Amino acid sequence: MDVELLDAPEVSKRLKRLIDKHDEIHVAVAWGYNGPVADRLLQNAHKFRSVTFGIAFCQTDPNLIDRLVGTENAFIADGGSATFHPKLYYFRSGDNAEAIVGSSNFTAGGLSKNWEASLHVKGHVDAPIFAQVRACLETYRPLRKAVTAAMAKSYRLQFDAAKALRKPKNPVMPNDAAAWRQFTSPLVEMDWDTYLSAVRSSRYHELDKRLGLLRTCQRLFASVGSFDELSANEWKAIAGVIGEAQKRASGLDSHDWGWFGSMKGMGDFANRIAEQDEWLARAVDSIPRHGDVTRAQYDKFCGYFLRAFERSHRTGGVPTATRLLAMKRPDTFVCVSKPNKVGLAKALAFPPSTLDLQNYWERIVEPIRASAWYNIDRPAQQEAEIWDGRVAMLDAIYYSPD
């Protein structure tokens, strides 16, 4: 009996060799990819005895599932309420058997860059370890489902839908010094009661009036299918550039629209708003009104936003872009402008002069999403309204006109 410990790249090499070498192929893995080892495996499909891939959390490549359609002895595992999670490869030719068992999944990472540890066992087919491997594979028989075209089509649709969901990232560790400072910063570690007290005790602007402004913005966005359907003065109000006469003429004079960041000094931005620029409309429309906001949606917003200034002397920046973002989704974005920038930067442990649209997501959004106060369940009564605008309301805490 020969036993050898393998890392991920070596597992990839051994699998290719064993697939070519042996008469029988048995595989049971949590997830699968559609790379070079998959190509080698499918070239030897006539050797399949039981090749089973899990599809939990839509982690298996749908292109691999498509290739398995109609393949004899190829299966998808239906683990029910439990996750199908083995990493077991078994090969046999006559009296000779080999198995690779360990952490390496049939994925790009599991067969290349990941830190993995797997045992390659080689010996007589009647050895106890191989009897145990075969018995283990047999326990998966009730889970096996033949791969049909209808199943592959349905899985692809679900896979595409799952890609849009926000997935947790690896936790930040101390060796990433800058990120570690942010994710252990005072704002991230703040609890809800402390946050709530800070918002309510703000020296600037009344809480009820702040909430009223956010409420009006949400009503305006809910009243139309696209930002470009709002009136010119409604655009100006949301953008923080509306004048007093325009407020009165439009019935928008119940709010001080300079709260959460006045943009009246941003001439090029104010011009694009007055023109109801189509690229600004597309930018705002790219952020959904409800549900999770993804990095891809933010990047799309930024792309459209910057296109609005292609013919301008000055390009729109963090203050003007985040004003629009914060009014559309006050539960996700805070408008960062001169009066609150230093306070926010200190609270999130980054140099204020380094903030731009490219790193706003990493410097602001991601640490906030890891914060204790951000992740509590939605409370009741007035606290619920604060919670709905909890990120934009950071302006109440860190605003300082000095």
PASEVEX-440542 format. One record per residue (C-alpha): residue in one letter; x negated, y, z negated. Coordinates in Angstrom, 3 decimals, decimal comma, always signed. Layout:
% residues N
DOGU_A_X_Y_Z
...
This chain:
% residues 402
DOGU_M_+0,000_+0,000_+0,000
DOGU_D_-1,475_+3,334_+1,097
DOGU_V_-0,263_+6,600_-0,430
DOGU_E_-1,370_+10,090_+0,580
DOGU_L_-0,266_+13,582_-0,475
DOGU_L_+0,538_+15,926_+2,418
DOGU_D_+1,077_+19,667_+2,787
DOGU_A_+3,618_+21,155_+5,220
DOGU_P_+1,423_+21,369_+8,353
DOGU_E_+0,225_+17,800_+7,838
DOGU_V_+3,807_+16,556_+7,459
DOGU_S_+4,545_+18,060_+10,866
DOGU_K_+1,594_+16,248_+12,439
DOGU_R_+2,431_+12,924_+10,790
DOGU_L_+6,087_+13,084_+11,775
DOGU_K_+5,202_+13,509_+15,434
DOGU_R_+2,846_+10,550_+15,269
DOGU_L_+5,260_+8,310_+13,367
DOGU_I_+8,163_+9,192_+15,668
DOGU_D_+6,097_+8,024_+18,658
DOGU_K_+4,613_+5,002_+16,902
DOGU_H_+7,559_+3,163_+15,370
DOGU_D_+10,557_+1,233_+16,700
DOGU_E_+13,077_+2,529_+14,131
DOGU_I_+13,653_+6,087_+12,944
DOGU_H_+15,647_+6,944_+9,811
DOGU_V_+15,941_+10,584_+8,662
DOGU_A_+17,983_+12,209_+5,903
DOGU_V_+17,292_+15,914_+5,394
DOGU_A_+19,123_+18,911_+4,014
DOGU_W_+18,558_+21,182_+7,035
DOGU_G_+17,133_+21,023_+10,516
DOGU_Y_+15,524_+23,376_+13,029
DOGU_N_+15,205_+23,245_+16,808
DOGU_G_+11,436_+23,359_+17,160
DOGU_P_+8,615_+21,143_+18,455
DOGU_V_+9,156_+18,286_+15,996
DOGU_A_+12,862_+18,305_+16,900
DOGU_D_+11,860_+18,008_+20,558
DOGU_R_+9,735_+14,953_+19,757
DOGU_L_+12,533_+13,461_+17,675
DOGU_L_+15,145_+13,854_+20,423
DOGU_Q_+12,756_+12,373_+22,993
DOGU_N_+12,893_+9,205_+20,882
DOGU_A_+16,641_+9,215_+20,239
DOGU_H_+16,892_+5,593_+21,431
DOGU_K_+15,057_+4,606_+18,239
DOGU_F_+17,590_+6,268_+15,906
DOGU_R_+19,102_+4,029_+13,235
DOGU_S_+20,386_+6,795_+10,962
DOGU_V_+19,339_+10,418_+11,515
DOGU_T_+21,375_+12,712_+9,287
DOGU_F_+21,206_+16,474_+8,872
DOGU_G_+22,939_+18,511_+6,193
DOGU_I_+24,600_+21,778_+7,165
DOGU_A_+25,260_+23,321_+3,727
DOGU_F_+25,200_+27,140_+3,667
DOGU_C_+24,929_+27,061_+7,496
DOGU_Q_+21,149_+26,676_+7,287
DOGU_T_+20,758_+24,148_+10,124
DOGU_D_+20,085_+25,558_+13,596
DOGU_P_+23,257_+25,264_+15,735
DOGU_N_+21,069_+24,585_+18,778
DOGU_L_+19,891_+21,385_+17,114
DOGU_I_+23,487_+20,400_+16,369
DOGU_D_+24,371_+20,970_+20,026
DOGU_R_+21,575_+18,604_+21,055
DOGU_L_+22,883_+15,896_+18,738
DOGU_V_+26,365_+15,836_+20,310
DOGU_G_+27,138_+12,286_+21,460
DOGU_T_+23,761_+10,952_+20,299
DOGU_E_+24,120_+7,441_+18,889
DOGU_N_+23,253_+7,144_+15,191
DOGU_A_+22,854_+10,910_+14,784
DOGU_F_+25,040_+12,459_+12,116
DOGU_I_+26,020_+15,540_+10,162
DOGU_A_+26,314_+14,989_+6,412
DOGU_D_+29,523_+16,009_+4,676
DOGU_G_+28,480_+16,312_+1,052
DOGU_G_+31,832_+17,673_-0,103
DOGU_S_+31,443_+19,869_-3,171
DOGU_A_+27,811_+18,744_-3,617
DOGU_T_+24,876_+19,834_-1,465
DOGU_F_+23,251_+17,205_+0,752
DOGU_H_+19,615_+17,917_-0,106
DOGU_P_+17,220_+14,985_+0,524
DOGU_K_+13,966_+15,165_+2,483
DOGU_L_+13,449_+11,540_+3,467
DOGU_Y_+11,794_+10,170_+6,601
DOGU_Y_+11,527_+6,387_+7,096
DOGU_F_+9,978_+4,469_+10,010
DOGU_R_+9,727_+0,753_+10,738
DOGU_S_+8,160_-1,571_+13,308
DOGU_G_+8,495_-5,264_+12,502
DOGU_D_+6,877_-5,914_+9,127
DOGU_N_+5,280_-2,484_+8,939
DOGU_A_+6,983_+0,501_+7,330
DOGU_E_+6,068_+4,084_+6,573
DOGU_A_+7,914_+6,831_+4,736
DOGU_I_+7,400_+10,505_+3,995
DOGU_V_+9,248_+11,662_+0,892
DOGU_G_+8,914_+15,031_-0,811
DOGU_S_+9,791_+18,681_-0,522
DOGU_S_+9,343_+19,222_+3,230
DOGU_N_+12,636_+19,956_+4,923
DOGU_F_+13,039_+19,559_+8,683
DOGU_T_+12,747_+23,330_+9,121
DOGU_A_+10,181_+25,737_+10,519
DOGU_G_+9,061_+26,634_+7,011
DOGU_G_+9,135_+23,100_+5,642
DOGU_L_+6,932_+21,895_+8,487
DOGU_S_+4,485_+24,807_+8,662
DOGU_K_+4,126_+27,848_+6,397
DOGU_N_+5,845_+26,838_+3,148
DOGU_W_+4,077_+25,542_+0,085
DOGU_E_+5,199_+21,907_+0,166
DOGU_A_+4,146_+18,559_-1,323
DOGU_S_+5,185_+15,218_+0,199
DOGU_L_+3,971_+11,640_-0,145
DOGU_H_+3,192_+9,507_+2,895
DOGU_V_+3,604_+5,856_+1,957
DOGU_K_+2,453_+3,042_+4,262
DOGU_G_+2,753_-0,735_+3,737
DOGU_H_+4,721_-3,950_+4,199
DOGU_V_+8,410_-3,542_+4,884
DOGU_D_+9,299_-5,721_+1,864
DOGU_A_+7,447_-3,529_-0,625
DOGU_P_+9,749_-2,354_-3,456
DOGU_I_+9,386_+1,308_-2,514
DOGU_F_+10,713_+0,671_+0,983
DOGU_A_+13,597_-1,387_-0,383
DOGU_Q_+14,461_+1,618_-2,539
DOGU_V_+14,203_+3,976_+0,445
DOGU_R_+16,586_+1,793_+2,485
DOGU_A_+18,991_+1,559_-0,457
DOGU_C_+18,924_+5,333_-0,812
DOGU_L_+19,658_+5,815_+2,875
DOGU_E_+22,572_+3,406_+2,572
DOGU_T_+24,151_+5,542_-0,157
DOGU_Y_+24,468_+8,324_+2,426
DOGU_R_+26,540_+6,176_+4,806
DOGU_P_+29,926_+7,508_+3,537
DOGU_L_+28,755_+11,076_+4,173
DOGU_R_+27,816_+10,583_+7,822
DOGU_K_+29,952_+12,214_+10,498
DOGU_A_+29,279_+11,669_+14,195
DOGU_V_+28,422_+14,907_+15,990
DOGU_T_+31,172_+15,874_+18,425
DOGU_A_+31,389_+18,824_+20,791
DOGU_A_+34,273_+20,266_+18,783
DOGU_M_+32,267_+19,982_+15,574
DOGU_A_+29,235_+21,650_+17,164
DOGU_K_+31,355_+24,510_+18,511
DOGU_S_+33,012_+25,099_+15,159
DOGU_Y_+29,689_+24,967_+13,339
DOGU_R_+28,155_+27,559_+15,676
DOGU_L_+31,017_+29,974_+15,001
DOGU_Q_+30,589_+29,530_+11,257
DOGU_F_+26,801_+29,849_+11,561
DOGU_D_+27,170_+33,156_+13,426
DOGU_A_+29,589_+34,442_+10,789
DOGU_A_+27,243_+33,398_+7,978
DOGU_K_+24,350_+35,332_+9,548
DOGU_A_+26,218_+38,573_+8,857
DOGU_L_+26,361_+37,895_+5,123
DOGU_R_+23,801_+39,435_+2,823
DOGU_K_+21,488_+36,743_+1,512
DOGU_P_+19,427_+37,076_-1,668
DOGU_K_+15,771_+37,891_-1,174
DOGU_N_+12,915_+36,406_-3,140
DOGU_P_+12,458_+38,180_-6,478
DOGU_V_+9,827_+40,903_-6,617
DOGU_M_+6,697_+39,851_-8,516
DOGU_P_+4,014_+41,961_-10,284
DOGU_N_+1,428_+41,427_-7,526
DOGU_D_+3,537_+43,677_-5,275
DOGU_A_+2,687_+46,687_-7,391
DOGU_A_+4,804_+49,354_-5,699
DOGU_A_+7,918_+47,205_-5,469
DOGU_W_+7,373_+45,927_-9,022
DOGU_R_+7,367_+49,493_-10,363
DOGU_Q_+10,653_+50,140_-8,597
DOGU_F_+12,365_+46,948_-9,710
DOGU_T_+11,348_+47,578_-13,328
DOGU_S_+12,132_+51,299_-13,182
DOGU_P_+14,430_+53,086_-15,664
DOGU_L_+17,327_+53,313_-13,218
DOGU_V_+17,210_+49,635_-12,296
DOGU_E_+17,149_+48,577_-15,947
DOGU_M_+19,922_+50,991_-16,959
DOGU_D_+23,119_+49,307_-18,176
DOGU_W_+26,657_+50,407_-17,296
DOGU_D_+27,381_+52,189_-20,570
DOGU_T_+24,203_+54,249_-20,259
DOGU_Y_+24,962_+55,036_-16,632
DOGU_L_+28,527_+56,026_-17,467
DOGU_S_+27,414_+58,293_-20,288
DOGU_A_+24,877_+60,000_-18,025
DOGU_V_+27,463_+60,624_-15,304
DOGU_R_+30,026_+62,006_-17,731
DOGU_S_+27,540_+64,273_-19,489
DOGU_S_+26,249_+65,893_-16,298
DOGU_R_+25,526_+69,596_-16,768
DOGU_Y_+26,561_+70,360_-13,194
DOGU_H_+29,972_+69,948_-11,531
DOGU_E_+33,040_+68,520_-13,207
DOGU_L_+33,495_+64,766_-13,049
DOGU_D_+37,155_+64,845_-12,007
DOGU_K_+36,389_+67,240_-9,182
DOGU_R_+33,491_+65,122_-7,967
DOGU_L_+35,743_+62,064_-7,920
DOGU_G_+38,442_+64,073_-6,162
DOGU_L_+36,046_+65,003_-3,370
DOGU_L_+35,058_+61,365_-2,860
DOGU_R_+38,717_+60,377_-2,908
DOGU_T_+39,523_+62,898_-0,176
DOGU_C_+36,656_+61,623_+1,974
DOGU_Q_+37,903_+58,060_+1,657
DOGU_R_+41,408_+59,181_+2,581
DOGU_L_+40,099_+60,948_+5,675
DOGU_F_+38,135_+57,914_+6,819
DOGU_A_+41,131_+55,643_+6,177
DOGU_S_+43,410_+57,852_+8,266
DOGU_V_+41,578_+57,192_+11,545
DOGU_G_+40,003_+54,344_+13,440
DOGU_S_+36,871_+56,309_+14,320
DOGU_F_+35,020_+59,306_+12,928
DOGU_D_+35,486_+61,147_+16,224
DOGU_E_+39,270_+61,224_+15,655
DOGU_L_+38,908_+63,617_+12,721
DOGU_S_+39,144_+67,360_+13,322
DOGU_A_+36,082_+69,570_+13,682
DOGU_N_+36,649_+71,083_+10,240
DOGU_E_+37,060_+67,652_+8,677
DOGU_W_+33,710_+66,716_+10,186
DOGU_K_+32,201_+69,844_+8,672
DOGU_A_+33,689_+69,102_+5,257
DOGU_I_+32,376_+65,528_+5,189
DOGU_A_+28,986_+66,744_+6,406
DOGU_G_+28,777_+69,474_+3,750
DOGU_V_+28,541_+72,385_+6,209
DOGU_I_+32,086_+73,802_+6,160
DOGU_G_+32,576_+77,531_+5,538
DOGU_E_+35,120_+79,158_+3,210
DOGU_A_+37,407_+80,409_+6,001
DOGU_Q_+37,360_+77,022_+7,686
DOGU_K_+38,250_+75,335_+4,390
DOGU_R_+41,274_+77,562_+3,922
DOGU_A_+42,413_+77,196_+7,538
DOGU_S_+42,305_+73,414_+7,282
DOGU_G_+43,786_+72,962_+3,831
DOGU_L_+40,454_+71,640_+2,553
DOGU_D_+39,870_+74,394_+0,013
DOGU_S_+40,568_+72,293_-3,068
DOGU_H_+36,947_+71,081_-3,115
DOGU_D_+33,472_+72,515_-3,190
DOGU_W_+32,120_+70,561_-0,230
DOGU_G_+28,560_+71,405_-1,179
DOGU_W_+28,697_+68,861_-3,986
DOGU_F_+26,728_+65,674_-3,279
DOGU_G_+24,389_+67,719_-1,112
DOGU_S_+25,070_+70,984_+0,687
DOGU_M_+23,785_+70,872_+4,262
DOGU_K_+24,593_+74,487_+5,208
DOGU_G_+20,923_+75,299_+5,721
DOGU_M_+20,468_+72,470_+8,227
DOGU_G_+21,083_+74,396_+11,452
DOGU_D_+20,535_+71,675_+14,044
DOGU_F_+22,600_+69,230_+12,015
DOGU_A_+25,385_+71,786_+11,579
DOGU_N_+25,381_+72,352_+15,343
DOGU_R_+25,686_+68,639_+16,095
DOGU_I_+28,533_+68,423_+13,587
DOGU_A_+30,320_+71,432_+15,132
DOGU_E_+30,007_+69,791_+18,544
DOGU_Q_+31,338_+66,518_+17,117
DOGU_D_+28,390_+64,797_+18,721
DOGU_E_+29,241_+61,335_+20,054
DOGU_W_+26,049_+59,794_+18,641
DOGU_L_+26,891_+61,008_+15,141
DOGU_A_+30,355_+59,478_+15,555
DOGU_R_+28,812_+56,186_+16,600
DOGU_A_+26,409_+56,355_+13,662
DOGU_V_+29,167_+56,846_+11,106
DOGU_D_+31,358_+54,202_+12,750
DOGU_S_+28,547_+51,641_+12,509
DOGU_I_+28,945_+51,583_+8,716
DOGU_P_+32,012_+49,553_+7,659
DOGU_R_+34,557_+51,098_+5,308
DOGU_H_+34,773_+47,992_+3,151
DOGU_G_+32,667_+44,971_+2,287
DOGU_D_+28,939_+44,471_+2,349
DOGU_V_+26,715_+46,909_+4,213
DOGU_T_+23,769_+45,139_+5,824
DOGU_R_+20,292_+46,360_+6,691
DOGU_A_+21,127_+45,767_+10,361
DOGU_Q_+24,120_+48,109_+10,092
DOGU_Y_+21,987_+50,737_+8,384
DOGU_D_+19,340_+50,452_+11,102
DOGU_K_+22,040_+50,821_+13,742
DOGU_F_+23,290_+53,945_+11,977
DOGU_C_+19,792_+55,420_+11,971
DOGU_G_+19,287_+54,684_+15,650
DOGU_Y_+22,480_+56,440_+16,646
DOGU_F_+21,898_+59,275_+14,183
DOGU_L_+18,465_+60,088_+15,586
DOGU_R_+19,756_+60,015_+19,158
DOGU_A_+21,992_+62,950_+18,279
DOGU_F_+18,858_+65,096_+17,862
DOGU_E_+16,923_+64,083_+20,971
DOGU_R_+17,330_+67,570_+22,466
DOGU_S_+17,033_+69,489_+19,216
DOGU_H_+14,045_+71,381_+17,875
DOGU_R_+14,400_+69,577_+14,565
DOGU_T_+15,321_+65,967_+13,928
DOGU_G_+17,926_+64,961_+11,386
DOGU_G_+16,352_+63,534_+8,261
DOGU_V_+17,104_+61,899_+4,939
DOGU_P_+19,320_+64,657_+3,471
DOGU_T_+21,670_+64,972_+6,456
DOGU_A_+21,808_+61,258_+7,259
DOGU_T_+22,417_+60,210_+3,671
DOGU_R_+25,084_+62,894_+3,220
DOGU_L_+27,153_+61,154_+5,916
DOGU_L_+26,344_+57,716_+4,512
DOGU_A_+27,260_+58,665_+0,956
DOGU_M_+30,601_+60,154_+1,973
DOGU_K_+31,477_+57,059_+4,043
DOGU_R_+30,250_+54,520_+1,468
DOGU_P_+29,706_+56,109_-1,952
DOGU_D_+29,421_+52,633_-3,452
DOGU_T_+26,238_+51,982_-1,439
DOGU_F_+24,471_+55,262_-0,628
DOGU_V_+23,395_+58,413_-2,439
DOGU_C_+22,677_+61,649_-0,619
DOGU_V_+19,047_+62,509_-1,337
DOGU_S_+18,440_+66,245_-1,030
DOGU_K_+16,126_+68,806_-2,594
DOGU_P_+17,998_+69,237_-5,918
DOGU_N_+18,040_+65,507_-6,790
DOGU_K_+15,074_+64,098_-4,897
DOGU_V_+12,470_+64,481_-7,652
DOGU_G_+14,750_+62,988_-10,299
DOGU_L_+15,763_+60,034_-8,131
DOGU_A_+12,175_+59,371_-7,115
DOGU_K_+11,033_+59,373_-10,742
DOGU_A_+13,928_+57,122_-11,773
DOGU_L_+13,102_+54,653_-8,994
DOGU_A_+9,310_+54,973_-9,307
DOGU_F_+8,286_+56,143_-5,861
DOGU_P_+6,490_+59,320_-4,687
DOGU_P_+9,200_+61,738_-3,532
DOGU_S_+7,166_+63,011_-0,584
DOGU_T_+7,024_+59,537_+0,971
DOGU_L_+10,776_+59,020_+1,418
DOGU_D_+12,073_+58,829_+4,989
DOGU_L_+14,865_+57,101_+6,896
DOGU_Q_+12,662_+54,099_+7,630
DOGU_N_+12,001_+53,297_+3,979
DOGU_Y_+15,220_+54,652_+2,402
DOGU_W_+16,687_+51,134_+2,384
DOGU_E_+13,686_+49,682_+0,501
DOGU_R_+13,145_+52,671_-1,787
DOGU_I_+16,772_+53,414_-2,649
DOGU_V_+19,289_+50,761_-1,601
DOGU_E_+17,486_+47,551_-2,549
DOGU_P_+16,421_+48,577_-6,083
DOGU_I_+19,895_+49,970_-6,768
DOGU_R_+21,479_+46,701_-5,670
DOGU_A_+19,331_+44,924_-8,249
DOGU_S_+20,389_+47,294_-11,041
DOGU_A_+22,304_+46,153_-14,097
DOGU_W_+24,818_+49,038_-13,901
DOGU_Y_+25,454_+48,420_-10,212
DOGU_N_+26,318_+44,743_-10,569
DOGU_I_+28,983_+44,782_-13,261
DOGU_D_+32,522_+43,730_-12,355
DOGU_R_+34,841_+46,570_-11,376
DOGU_P_+36,248_+48,065_-14,614
DOGU_A_+39,679_+49,590_-15,205
DOGU_Q_+41,209_+53,095_-15,093
DOGU_Q_+38,875_+56,086_-14,561
DOGU_E_+35,819_+53,881_-14,830
DOGU_A_+37,051_+52,018_-11,755
DOGU_E_+36,989_+55,207_-9,705
DOGU_I_+33,491_+56,004_-10,923
DOGU_W_+32,462_+52,434_-10,050
DOGU_D_+33,844_+52,848_-6,527
DOGU_G_+31,515_+55,823_-6,026
DOGU_R_+28,788_+54,742_-8,392
DOGU_V_+25,829_+55,187_-6,053
DOGU_A_+26,830_+58,591_-4,702
DOGU_M_+27,527_+59,631_-8,316
DOGU_L_+23,827_+59,293_-9,113
DOGU_D_+23,715_+62,872_-7,871
DOGU_A_+25,551_+63,859_-11,077
DOGU_I_+22,722_+62,378_-13,123
DOGU_Y_+19,703_+63,599_-11,192
DOGU_Y_+20,911_+66,904_-9,755
DOGU_S_+18,720_+69,789_-10,890
DOGU_P_+18,867_+73,159_-9,101
DOGU_D_+15,530_+74,276_-10,585
